[in-house]
Amino acid sequence: MKSHLFRSLVIWVVLVAAISCQPEKKKRVLHFPKTDLSKLALIPKPLKVISTEDGFALDRFTAIYTSETATGFADVAGFLAEKIKAKTNLDVPVNRAEASDQQGIIYINQSDAPELDALEAYQLYITPDSVILNSNSAVGAFRGVQTLRQIISETSNDTLADYKIWTIPTGKITDSPSFEYRGSMLDVARHFFSVEDVKKYIDLLAYYKYNVLHLHLSDDQGWRIEIKSWPKLTEVGGSTEVGGAAGGFYTQEDYKDIVRYAAKHHMMIVPEIDMPGHTNAASASYPILNGNGKTPKLYEGTEVGFSTFDTRKDTVYAFIDDVVREISSISPGPYFHIGGDESHVTKKNDYIYFVEKVEKIVQKYGKRMIGWDEVATADIDSTSISQFWASKENADLSIQKGMKVIMSPAKKAYLDMQYDTLSKHGLHWAAYIPVDTAYIWTPEEYEGIPIENILGVEAPLWSETISNIDELEYLAFPRAIGYSELSWTPKENRDWESYKVRLANQAPFLDRMDVKYYPSPLIDWKKSKYTYEEIQKD
């Protein structure tokens, strides 16, 4: 790695030298505003920012280069060029050997510096001549690119120049995440969301450095993924949703498309098949699975806790084996989520027996099991993961078993909770969660769960009350932006007064992405096209 870094630096020096030797007539006359890099509205807030109050010109003379043989770095550079084009309409070349007129370099460099040991760590050095993004991995480089995108988003075109220039303020950023798992869950079972809707959600989450999208793929109201060995799951179970609309499902090719798109954004998909409760859609498709011996009707309501698999029937486990096998084969991530919540009609001993059996099936296919916090009542491995949503007692059981915990307390982190009594969408059985409440809590200390047991933070979005992407965005944003900071930025660097100013400055980006976010009256939104009063009237 040392020799590789040396070669990379030599390449950069040669590039800078080539730039300096260009004919004088190609030199740019630049008018740099004095901008403080540390004052920009970066979310999540980086670990350390040092401003040098000068500027780098992003313009038609800019080029992007990457470490010569670094795996994945050219893809990250291509992603950055694509996003620069979308924001500025500049065509920035990537690794073009003959780019002789380039006078400003963005160099994405693979580095083995000790401070970059963490997988997602990165450094940004911005000078008047160059932007150097250092990381030891493509995923770290990708996270740094999101910071660079946010910096570019805050710049404006220099109208004094003869051509378009966006001035990037100079300085140094050093950054890495607090938690390795930073996710959101999307419930596509109560209401179905298209592949394109899911991709847009991935776009938005990736911008704020999320690395997990957990898809809740089955529930009483719908089964949303094709299982080739059990085709009626989608033919029957995928045919409806809450309220009685037509529902829908992902073919395995659709699902693989989502997985590929997430991977391009360095995010993993965590699939969830909820069981033994929340299984009416599966049992309506194959009544042999049902725990009460009857053939259930398709369900379009929102009540929970009435369904269960027959936990003592071998056919049920043959079914689960097929489901886990087929989904695991197209899910490259390390996790498989089995649900396990609200199995109110499953007898306690049957529930424990079921979870222990299913854990072994998940492990058989090379995955680590995740379950909602109720799974900790079973005798399961320390390698399995508990998702804390409701029960402190269950969370404590998880810790006693040496398990990792994902922090998703409904009172603080559920994106489907209403903001206030006037909210158009959402529920409030756990709490009302305005934008400040969503941000002002400490996952590292919540309910006394030791930080060494916390895998990360996830913000779930259940879809009982929403049926389209606009309504999804209303509930998710801006709160999902705050959860990104809670899971990335250390607690000593988090502050509501700072955050709400930075959040206000996200409005231009959200507007540009056509996000129908909730314009909370707690935030002085920067030139937002939405107002609190107007959105309440819609």
Buried (B, 14 or more C-beta within 10 A) or exposed (E): EEEBBEEBBEBBEEBBEBBEEBEEEEEBEBEBEEBEBBEBBBBBBBBEBEBBBBBBBBBBBBBBBBBEEBEBBBBBBBBBBEBBEEBBEBEBBBBEEEBEEBBBBBBBBBBEBEEBEBBBBBBBBBBBBBBBBBBBBBBBBBBBBBBBBBBBBBBEBBEEBEEBBBBBBBBBBBBBBBBBBBBBBBBBBBBBBBBEBBBBBBEBBBBBBBBBBBBBBBBBBBBBBBBEEBEBBBEBBBBBBBBEBEBBBBEBEBBBBBBEBBEBBBBBBBBBBBBBBBBBBBBBBBEEBBBEEEEBEBBBEBEBBBBBBBBEBEEBBEBBBBBBBBBBEBBEBEBBBBBBBBBEBBBEEBBBBBBBBBBEBBBEBEBBBBBBBBBBBBEBBEEBBBBBBBBBEBBBBBBEBEBBBBBBBBBBBBBBBBBBEEBBBBBBEBBBBBBBBBBBBEBBEBEEBEEEBBBBBBBBBBBBBBBEBBBBBBBBBBBBBBBBBBBBBEEEBBBBEEBBBBBBBBBBBBBEBEBBBBBBBBBEBBEBEBEBEEBEEE
